[in-house]
Amino acid sequence: MTAPASFATFVTSGGARIDRIPVEAFPGFWAYTYLVRSAENNLLIDCGSGTDSSHNDLLNGLEQAGLQPSDLNHILLTHAHIDHYGGLTRLKPLSQAKIGCHELDVQTVAHHEARLAHINRRTASFLADSGLAKEEVETLLGIYRFTKVLYQSVPIDFTYEAEDMRFAGLEMVHLPGHCPGHVAMRLDDVIFCGDMVVEGVTPHLSPESISPYSGLDHYLESLVKLQQWSNGARLFLNGHDDVITDLPGRVTATHQNLIRRMSKAVRALSEPLTIAQIGKAVYGEATGYQLLLVIEKTGAYVEYLYEHAMIEITNPDEVEQGLPAKYRKLRQIASDEILPNQKASVVE
């Protein structure tokens, strides 16, 4: 979310109070954290990025809700992206709250430096294989590594699997794709859905060559699972946008956005192109952090199209020599063929 966010309070069908706390995770980019209160617990879902503005917004929001960090019993993470977990570094010294996340996100949160080194190598390989110039690859890797300065590892006290995906009255479901350990949480008729659906765009995706349990196939499966699991829910509280009351409508819009982007990629693949060239054809010129997002998301699209036999690699001999792969469509592909298992209307 780029527009200023707002503090709000909700009450579940069971009488639990939820305070929505907006934090400016990065300059001009807003996220939400959620304070859940019941007779037994003061529980915080997500905690912002840990930047000065994010941390101060979180403290102010807690104060507006009538609490201090020391009043928190638990901090639960929907997923291990820096705008949702980075605040742990500064919040943990102020609170004795126990911290939980999905087991697939433990390494990122609790062993951040080692995980970053490991994923950095995979990201470097992917960026080099995408067809970007060496100088661009180095620039993007520098941008990727900025979290090493922003965040230091914080121990995890428990994983959701160890709690049978239930904790403090919350039910949870694992929804990989946007992030390996992404979960949604349900309290009565309210669901905290993290970044599963985002207004106007699709959540960020990256290829599984960088991180297992990411990628478009996992994300599409998770959208189906979310809809089935959330039957009867009244409100969907998410990581960046206003309250969602029509989940099927938002999922349909997400499918339409995916189809629109990948249709554009397929049209461009009448001739052999690298991932970097495909990204430019789909998104136009991009630089800095935006370019990193474009290349990763394009990589996820190409991975999906290739695995589903819609495109082919045209230069296997060059790939064997370490040069970037070039892709071309295998045949004419109609827009409604791109996501054949998703019953979504197609918007050209």
N, C-alpha and C positions, 0 to 999 in steps of 0.2 A: 504494500500500500504506500503510495506517495503522498496522498492527502493527509492532513492532520487527523489523528484518530481520537476517539472519545471514550471517557470512562463511562461505564454503564453497569447496572445491576440486574440480575435475572434470578428467578426463583423456580426451582424444579417442582415437578408434581409431588415430590415427597417432602417439600419444604426446605431443601437445602438452598443456601444463598450463594450466588456466584457473582463476584465482582470482576469485570473486565478492565484490565489495566493497560493502557496504551504506552508503548515505549518507542522512542526514535532509535531504532537499531543501528542505522547508519544515516548520514546526513540526507534528509528528505525521504527516508525509507522507514515506514512504521510497521510495528508488529504488535501483537496482543499477547499478554500473559493473563492467566485466569486464577483468581483466588477463590477456592471452594471452601465454604465453612459449614460445618455441621456441629452437633453437640460434642463430638469426640475429636474433631480434627480441624486444623487450619492448614489447608493443602494448596500449594502453588503449582500450577501446570505451566511449564516453560518459564524462562526467566530472562529473555532478551539476549543481547549480544555481548554485554559487558563493556561497551564504550562508555565514556563519561555521560553522554546524554541518556543512553539506555539505562544505565545504573541509577542515575538521579531520577529519571521518570519512574522506575520501578519503586524506589524508596518513597517517592511522593505519592504514588498510587496506593501503596500499602498504608501510608499514613491517612490518605483520604478514606480508606476502608476501615480505619480505626485500629490498625495493627502495626507492629514493628517486625523486622526480620526474625527477631528472637522468639516471636510468637508462632512461627511456622513449625509444624510437625514433620511435613514431608514436602519434597520437591520432586515432581514427576515430569519427565520429558516426553513430548510426543515424538521427537526425532532429533538426531544429532546433526543438525545444521547450525552454524554458528549464531544465527540470529535467534535461535531458540534455546541453545544451551550455553552460549558464551558467558552469560551473566553469572554462572556458577562460581567463577574464579573470585569475584568480588562479593558475592552473596554468602558463600559458605563461611567465611570468617565471622559473619554477623549472625549466624544461625546454627543451631544444633540439629536442624531438620535432616532427616534421612533422605537420600537421593536414590531415585529409581529410574531405570530405562530398560528398553528391550536389549536382550543379550547381544544382538548383532551391532548395537551401537556402543557397547561397553568400551571397546578398544579406542574409539574416537574420543570418548569423554574422559576415561580414566587413564589412558595411556596415549595421550594426544601426540606427544612428540615422536614416539616410535611409529604410530599409525600414520602420521603426516609424512614421515620419511618413506614409508612403504608405499603409500598411495601416490606420493610425489613421483616415484620412479615409474609407476604405471601411467600417470598423467603425462609425464615427459615423453614416454613411448607413444602414447596415443596422439599427442600434439604433433610429434615429428611425423607420424604416419598419416596425419591429416592433410599434409601438403603445405603447411605454413612454412614461411622462411625461418631460418635458424634464429634470427634476431627476434622475430615475433614469438617464437617458442620460449625463449629465455625471458622475455618480458612477461608473458602470461604465467610462467612458472613463478616468477617473482610475486605476481599478484596473488597466485594461489597460496603461496607460503605466508601471506600476511597474518594468518591466524596464529602462527607460531609466536608472534609478538603479542597478539591480543589475548591469547588464552593459554593458561597453564593447566595441566592435568588436575582433575578433582576426582577423588575416589568415589565409586558407586557402592551404595550400601546393599542394594538388592536388585534383581532383575525381575521383570514381569513374569517370565516363565516359572521362576521359583515360587511365585505366588499364584500359579495356575491362572494367570491373566485376570486376576481379581485383586483389588487392593482398596482398602478404606471405602468400601461401598461402590467402587468403580468397576465396571466390566471393561475389558480391553480386547481388541482384535488387531492382529498383525497385518499391516498393509504395506508391503515393500513396493519399491518402484521409484518413488521420489527420493527415498532414502532407505537403505537396507533395513533399519530397525524402526521404520515409521509405524506408529500405532494410532488408532482412534480409541477414545475412552467414552464410556456412557455412564451417566448418573441419572437414574429415573428416565425422564423423557428428553434429556439434553445430551447431545453428543459433542465432544471436543474432537474435531477432525483434523487438526493440524493444518498441513498444506496439501491435503488430498485434492481439494478443488479450490481454484483461485479465480477471482472475478476477472473476466475479460481475456485471460490468457490460459495456457496450460502450465502446471507446475514444472519446475526445472527437472530435466532428466539427463542422465549421462549413460554411456554404454557400459555394459557389464565387463568389458575389458578393463575398465578402471576399477569398478567396484561390483562384486557379485550382489545379487538381490536388488540391483538398480535396473534401469532399462524399461523400455516401453511395454514389453509383454507382461512383466511383473506389475507394472502400473495399471494396465487395462484389467488384469485379473483382480487387482485390489479394488478398483472401482466397482466391479460386479459384487465383490464380497462386502464392501461397505454398504451398498444398497440393500442387500439381503439381510445383513446383520442389523441394520438400523431401522428396520420396520417398526412403525409406531412412534418414532422420535418426532418431537415437536420443533426443536431448535437445534441448529448445527453451528457451533461456535468455532471459528477457524483462526488461523494464525495471523491473517493480515487484513481481512475484509469484514464487512458488516455481517450481521446474523443471516444465515441461510435458512429459509423455511421450505424451499422447494428443491430438495436434493436431486430428484430426477431431472428437473429442468437444468440444473447446473451441470450435471453429468452429460446431458445431451449437448450443451454448449461446449463442454470440454472435448467431446468426440468431434464436433464440428470444427473446432480449432485445429485439432490434430489432423483431420482429413484435409483441411485447407492447406496447412503447411506441407504435408507430405505429398499432396497432389502437385503443389508447386515444384517440389523437389523432383518428382517423377517427370514432369514436363521438361525440366531442365536437362534430364538425363537422356535426351535424344543423342547426345554426344558424351564421350567419356569425361568424367569430372572427378576431382579429388573431393574429400569431405570439405575442405576449406572452400573450394569453388562452389560446392552445393550450398553451403551455408550462406555464401554471398548471394547466390541466386535466390534463395528463399527469404533472407532477412535484409539484404542490402549491405552497405558498408557498416562495419562496426569496429570499435577500438577498445583497448583497455579491458576492464572487467566484463563489459558487454560482449566483447569478442570471445572471451573465455566461455561465457554462457552459451553463445551462439554455436561455437564449435562443439561443445559437449552435447548440447541438445541435438544438433545435426547428426552427430555421431550415433546418438540413440535412434534417430529416425533411420539412418543408413543401416545400422545393425538389424533393425526390425525388417526393413524392406529386403535386405539380403537373406536373412534367415527364412523369410516367407516366400522366397523364390520370385521376387518381383524385379530384382536387379542382379547384375552379374559383375564380376571383376574382369576387366578387359586386358590387363597387363600382368599376368601371373609371373612371367619371366623377370620383369622389373621388380615386382614385389619380392621375389626370391632373392634379389640382389640388395634389398633393403630400401627400395624406393617406395613412395606412397602409392597405395592402390588407387586405381581409377575405376569408377562405376558407370554402368550404362543400363538403362531399362531393358528387360528381356522382351517386352511386348507392350502394346497399348493397354493401359490400365485405367479403367473407369474409377471415378472417385469413390463410388460405393463398393469397390472391391478392396479398398485399402484397409478398412477395419471390418472384415466380413462378419465377424461374430458380434459386433456391436450394433444393436438395433437403434441407430441414431439417424435422424434426417440429415441429409447432405446439403450443405450450403456451398455453392460454387463461388 
